[in-house]
Every structure is written in C-alpha cells, then in structure tokens.
C-alpha cells in the first residue's frame, strides 16, 4: 500500500468544502434543512478514533519491542491485524477529510449570515463536525506511521554495499509499506 499523500487529502478537502458550501446555498434557497450531520455523529467519530488508536498502539508496542536493545518479550504480530490496522488508519484519515471539507463549506456559508440569525446551533455543529474530522485525519496519519516497520540492520540496497534507497519500483524491504512502485 502506498502511504497517504497529504496533498491528495488537501485536494479532497477543498473539493468537498466547495460541494458543502454549494449544497448549503441550494438548500437554504429552497428553504430546506442545512445538510449537516447530527451531534450524535460525534460519538460515532469518537468510537472510530478510539478503536483506530487502540489497534495502532498494539502495532506500535510490537514494533518497539522488536528494537535491537529492547528487553521486552518478543511476540508474533498477526499480519492480518497489521494490514487491517493500516487500512483502518487510512480509511479514518480519508473519512475525516470528507467530513472536514463538507462541514468547513457549511461553516463558511453560515458565517455569511451570522449576524442575521439568532440561533447559531447549526454553525457550532458544523464547526464541531469539522473539528471531529480533523481529529480523525490526525489519528489516521499517526496510526499509519505506527504501521511502518523500521529497516533492520544489514539491509543494503546500493551498488557498493552501503545502505541506500532502492530504485523506483524495487521492493523497499521492511522500511516501507508493501506496494508496487508505480
């Protein structure tokens, strides 16, 4: 798998901010409800973040126990658990990006009519959802970093036998994710 590209996350966020803003303009024009998630979605986002962190910490503890000078008990890591944790972390980051972008667009539209409204509940809810999306992004990226396995001593990839980066498309060994180089 390839690591998450932060520029891709930013692009998704901007596109969805524009979409969220447009949807809010259209729904307010036709006197429909603002398309913001209910407050109970924050609890769901919290559960996802906690599960992702717990699984990520398990991977991190295993990775740290396999350091050369570690005195911790050597255990086996289930490769399916590691792969699923990585996928969950990436899904968490992408879902957080979608939620952040959508609700930032709604928040920006609500700022336009801030002084005309007496009740700012929708605005604060959109801001809370955007904050929850940001937390999901951060946790997803951090847990993704937990899933990287550091290279072992003695790994050599350069021509003269010294440590070095492999050429594009070559297997990178234990220091990278398992993915094709295209």
C-alpha positions as CSV (number, residue, x, y, z in Angstrom):
1,X,0.0,0.0,0.0
2,X,1.1,3.5,-0.7
3,X,1.3,6.0,2.2
4,X,-1.3,8.7,2.2
5,X,-0.4,11.7,0.2
6,X,-1.2,14.9,2.2
7,X,-1.8,16.9,-1.0
8,X,-4.4,14.4,-2.0
9,X,-6.1,14.9,1.3
10,X,-6.0,18.6,0.9
11,X,-7.4,18.4,-2.6
12,X,-10.3,16.2,-1.4
13,X,-10.9,18.6,1.4
14,X,-11.1,21.7,-0.9
15,X,-13.4,19.9,-3.4
16,X,-15.8,18.8,-0.6
17,X,-15.7,22.3,1.0
18,X,-16.9,23.7,-2.3
19,X,-19.5,21.0,-2.5
20,X,-20.7,21.6,1.1
21,X,-20.9,25.3,0.5
22,X,-22.9,24.8,-2.7
23,X,-25.2,22.3,-1.1
24,X,-25.9,24.7,1.8
25,X,-26.6,27.6,-0.7
26,X,-29.0,25.4,-2.6
27,X,-30.8,24.0,0.5
28,X,-31.2,27.5,2.0
29,X,-32.5,28.9,-1.2
30,X,-35.3,26.3,-1.3
31,X,-36.0,26.5,2.5
32,X,-34.7,23.0,3.2
33,X,-32.7,21.9,6.2
34,X,-28.9,22.6,6.3
35,X,-27.1,19.4,5.3
36,X,-25.0,19.0,8.5
37,X,-24.6,15.7,10.4
38,X,-26.4,15.4,13.8
39,X,-24.5,15.8,17.0
40,X,-24.6,12.0,17.6
41,X,-22.2,11.6,14.7
42,X,-19.5,13.0,17.0
43,X,-19.9,9.9,19.3
44,X,-19.5,7.6,16.3
45,X,-16.4,9.5,15.2
46,X,-15.0,9.2,18.7
47,X,-15.6,5.5,18.7
48,X,-13.8,5.1,15.3
49,X,-10.9,7.2,16.6
50,X,-10.6,5.2,19.8
51,X,-10.6,1.9,18.0
52,X,-8.1,3.1,15.5
53,X,-5.8,4.3,18.3
54,X,-6.1,1.1,20.3
55,X,-5.2,-1.0,17.3
56,X,-2.4,1.4,16.3
57,X,-0.9,1.3,19.8
58,X,-0.9,-2.5,19.7
59,X,1.2,-2.3,16.4
60,X,3.5,0.4,18.0
61,X,4.1,-1.7,21.1
62,X,5.0,-4.7,18.9
63,X,7.3,-2.6,16.7
64,X,9.0,-1.1,19.8
65,X,9.5,-4.5,21.4
66,X,11.5,-5.5,18.3
67,X,14.2,-2.9,18.6
68,X,17.7,-4.2,18.9
69,X,18.2,-3.2,22.5
70,X,14.7,-4.0,23.7
71,X,14.2,-6.2,26.8
72,X,10.5,-6.7,26.1
73,X,9.1,-10.1,25.4
74,X,9.3,-11.0,21.7
75,X,5.9,-11.8,20.4
76,X,4.5,-12.5,16.9
77,X,2.3,-10.0,15.2
78,X,-0.7,-11.2,13.3
79,X,0.0,-9.9,9.7
80,X,-3.8,-9.6,9.1
81,X,-4.2,-7.4,12.2
82,X,-1.4,-5.2,11.0
83,X,-2.8,-4.9,7.5
84,X,-6.3,-4.2,8.8
85,X,-5.0,-1.6,11.2
86,X,-3.2,0.2,8.3
87,X,-6.4,0.1,6.2
88,X,-8.5,1.4,9.1
89,X,-6.0,4.2,9.7
90,X,-6.1,5.2,6.1
91,X,-9.9,5.0,5.9
92,X,-10.1,7.1,9.1
93,X,-7.9,9.8,7.5
94,X,-10.0,9.8,4.3
95,X,-13.3,9.8,6.1
96,X,-12.0,12.7,8.3
97,X,-11.0,14.6,5.2
98,X,-14.5,14.2,3.7
99,X,-16.2,15.3,7.0
100,X,-13.8,18.2,7.5
101,X,-14.2,19.5,3.9
102,X,-18.0,19.2,3.9
103,X,-18.5,20.9,7.2
104,X,-16.0,23.6,6.6
105,X,-18.0,24.5,3.4
106,X,-21.2,24.6,5.5
107,X,-19.5,26.7,8.2
108,X,-18.2,29.2,5.7
109,X,-21.8,29.6,4.3
110,X,-23.2,30.0,7.8
111,X,-20.6,32.8,8.6
112,X,-22.1,34.8,5.8
113,X,-25.4,35.0,7.6
114,X,-24.0,35.0,11.2
115,X,-25.5,38.4,12.1
116,X,-28.9,37.6,10.6
117,X,-29.6,34.6,12.8
118,X,-30.4,34.5,16.5
119,X,-29.7,30.8,16.8
120,X,-26.2,29.7,15.9
121,X,-26.6,26.0,16.7
122,X,-26.1,24.8,13.1
123,X,-22.9,26.9,12.8
124,X,-21.4,25.5,16.0
125,X,-22.5,22.0,15.0
126,X,-20.8,22.3,11.6
127,X,-17.6,23.6,13.4
128,X,-17.7,20.7,15.8
129,X,-18.1,18.2,13.0
130,X,-15.1,19.8,11.2
131,X,-13.1,19.5,14.3
132,X,-14.0,15.8,14.6
133,X,-13.0,15.3,11.0
134,X,-9.6,17.0,11.8
135,X,-9.1,14.7,14.8
136,X,-9.9,11.7,12.5
137,X,-7.3,12.9,10.0
138,X,-4.6,13.3,12.6
139,X,-5.3,9.9,14.2
140,X,-5.3,8.2,10.9
141,X,-2.0,9.7,9.8
142,X,-0.4,8.9,13.2
143,X,-1.5,5.3,13.2
144,X,-0.4,4.9,9.6
145,X,3.1,6.0,10.9
146,X,2.8,3.4,13.6
147,X,2.4,0.7,11.0
148,X,5.7,1.3,9.4
149,X,8.3,-1.3,10.2
150,X,11.8,0.2,10.6
151,X,14.5,-1.3,8.4
152,X,16.7,-4.0,10.0
153,X,20.5,-3.6,10.4
154,X,22.3,-5.0,7.5
155,X,19.7,-4.1,4.9
156,X,21.7,-2.9,1.9
157,X,20.3,-1.8,-1.5
158,X,23.0,0.3,-3.1
159,X,25.7,-0.9,-5.5
160,X,28.7,-0.6,-3.2
161,X,27.1,-2.5,-0.3
162,X,26.3,0.6,1.8
163,X,22.8,1.4,3.0
164,X,20.7,3.3,0.5
165,X,17.3,3.8,-1.1
166,X,16.2,1.3,-3.7
167,X,15.5,2.4,-7.2
168,X,11.9,3.4,-8.0
169,X,9.8,0.3,-8.4
170,X,12.0,-2.0,-6.4
171,X,10.8,-3.6,-3.2
172,X,11.8,-1.4,-0.3
173,X,12.0,-4.1,2.3
174,X,10.9,-3.6,5.8
175,X,11.2,0.2,6.0
176,X,8.3,0.8,3.7
177,X,4.8,-0.5,3.0
178,X,4.3,-3.4,0.7
179,X,3.3,-1.7,-2.6
180,X,4.2,-1.6,-6.2
181,X,6.4,1.4,-7.2
182,X,4.2,2.7,-10.0
